[in-house]
Amino acid sequence: MRKIPAAAGDYDTAGRPVSSPTRTRSAAAEWLRQNPHRLALARLGLQSEACGSRPGVEQLPGRGSLPQAHPVRHYPAQNHGMENPFSPPEPMESTNPSAELLARLDQILAVLQRLAASLPTVAAAEPEPRQGENASAEAVVRSSPLALPAAPVTLIPDTLGRLLDSRGIRVRCVPPPSAADPLLDRLSFFLASRYQHLKPVLDRVKRTMQNGGSWFVNLAGRPQEVIASCCQFCYQLHAIAFLSEYRYHRSPRCVIEARSSTVPEAQNFFSGQWLERAIRVELARVAAEQGCELSMVANAQVVLPNHNDFELDLLACLGSSVLWIEAKTGDYQNYVRKYSQVARLLNLGPGRSILVLADVAPDVCTHLSALFGMTVLPPDALASHVRSLSCAGQASCAI
């Protein structure tokens, strides 16, 4: 915006002058108050072809049904001796305004017709969803290019779909897959398998990821295995921009200096997504070891029979066993009772309703399991518990 010196005053702001139009008792301020526009507003009128003049209201046919016309007042901008930077251009003379208006409308109609013709092409270019019994939990959700459907279509394995239907649970949507899933899954499993080594790094990242703050970890005197794990983890985070800065000072200092990233993908990952991904990888490893078929639904948004919304972190069918697994990396106290209620609704049994807590002692997990009718485990105990559930020998829940 061009400055109007006659209406502006200079003010000291952070050591530099800043101009602001605050002089209200001046000709320039009066001109600004009239709100001049760079382009004049469009005005439509009627012109008689017979005499070449503007007809009055009394000359229009059917004027008796028209409301009383009010004169149109024009307020030309006054420049008060100043150049008006927003002066409208001179109006163009037209010999036939009606024909010009019709031509403009024809152009708009042609543009709309071309836009409508292009919509089927856009819809045809969308990828088809994957079909089949073992469709991934992260199936592609298709929607209209113009409006969201009332009930989003999701694909889930038939076994798990029948289970949810029998419990009166309606699936609203399942997140689509991402090309970054394999990379993030490997990084998550690395973090989960070395959690005690990497916990100092993870704690500092979580404390600073909201504002992108810097931090350091002193590893002097720690075992070489711990130093190697922390350096490798930070290097991988920096490579995918989950750390905006990273540097390791070698012995004798043995200090990691880094700065957290504020990108949403990094915040979701460190806020607990890593544990959910690590659990999925762990289940896939167990299924491969035992030769069991595995199908999963991850992060499904569902509606419970009481019409409350809920998110299922993981619902998996491992062989003939159906497992429901929730994961928490932070405070769990406000969630465990709700998890217990959902466990009773699913009716899978305490052994197959599992809550994985990242920072809880084993004896606390034992007490929580007895109190809330679920199996509460630390991350490193999940694999052994799942292996104890025979893929073919034990009877699964009624579906």
C-alpha angles and dihedrals in degrees: 000000000000113000119241102213095192091060099037133088127199119236130185109244120175091336097311133089116254121192119220129173098243103132099104099172100069139089090249091054090050090052091050091048089061087065101230118206130216089224124039118240115258115257124196124199144159127255126190113236090203099060102011093236136109111272119229125235091257090059095057118100114249091016091151090074094050121098119247107285119231121213115254113237121209122208109196114201113253115221095196090212092311130112111257106223090193099051111149118238120257112275115257117242114237125190093203115024093177093056091047091051092049090050091053091050090050090054092051091049091052091052092050091050091052090049092051091049091054095055097079089052091054092048092048091053093062114106118253115245119250116257133204146076094287098045110156120258088237094061119161113267112215122206139173115277090228106039140010114256118247091237114026114225115238133179118219130163112280094237093055093040092056090048093054092045092052090053093049093248117144120205112224100182145333121215114253120242123267131214088231094060097096092050094046091045091056092047091048093051090048090054094046094047092050098032098135091050094047100039095098090055093045093049093053093046092052092049094053106030094093094061101021093245126174124246142171138211122208109215097173111138094014120126116272090244091060093047092049093048093049094047093047092048094049091046091055092047091051091048092059094041095251084123115042092199133022134171133161121206109209128225134337089033098036092186129152115210118189145149123224122236122234097208111131093236091059093046092051091048096051095039091069109295090107092065093049090051092047090053091053091051091048092052091050090052092050091048090051092049094051097036092240128151113247129198125170145186112205128195094350115179106223140174115228123218090262088058093250118139118240138171120223107211092199135352111181138178109209107184103306095339123095114207130191113198129184123187130204127180097177138028110351101171095095093049107042096081092052089048088053091054092050089048090057090048094051090045094203095139129253094279094058098041101078133182116193115201120190102204107030126111117244094245090054089051089054092052092047091050091054094047102045106032096245136103107254114194142169113241095257092057097053098085095052091048092051091047089055089062103082112227093219110009103063122069114246126219119284111270 
